[in-house]
């Protein structure tokens, strides 16, 4: 699905209902005594999860804040980000059993953030990379994948480098990147800065597939060498054989 910026802004406006972070944290501080009282009465009850929902704060982010504060009070040195992430991925390693249960309930009930969501996103991304690989093989297009490129010493690589360039809609394509997400302004500009222009600088012009669509106006770098599509292209022209078989 490709949306115009106006269409995307209209949808986004309908979804903007979460209050600012500072406001949520202020509400949390006001209600924190209730959390302590609640877990004191019943450590198995989803007290922290209910508190997060009450102040409109992502449960996994709430769990991170409470866990970080707990570790600060019980450790001589401030906890590192890697330690906190490890405990969020495996709450059973948290030394306080009640807090471990509270964190676990927040993680498994958060549909937007947290390690469980990260695993789901990673799995979906991998699934679409496999889909793209199968489509390239189906078209008899030779390529090197990310693992093969890293074995050759490349540190930052697209998902696939085409060993023989192709043309799509009149544009030469040397590489293809799979994104199992919707391309909005924020994410796309970050990808341009962190990934796409680096690929372009090293490998030449390429194609980005946003499998869940993108904002139409973002496809503005075609002439500079970055083409956006919402699906695998059907009008591929190979260097030697003309249009690829449908």
Secondary structure by P-SEA (a helix, b strand, c coil): ccccaaaaaaaaaaacccccaaaaaaaaaaaaaaaaaaaaaccccaaaaaaaaaacccaaaaaaaaaaaaaaacccccccaaaaaaaaacccccccaaaaaaaaaaaaacccccaaaaaaaaaaaaaaaaaaaaaaaaaccccccaaaaaaacccccccccccbbbbcccccccbbbbbcccccaaaaaaaaaccaaaaaaccccbbbbccccccccccccccccbbbbccccccccccccccccc
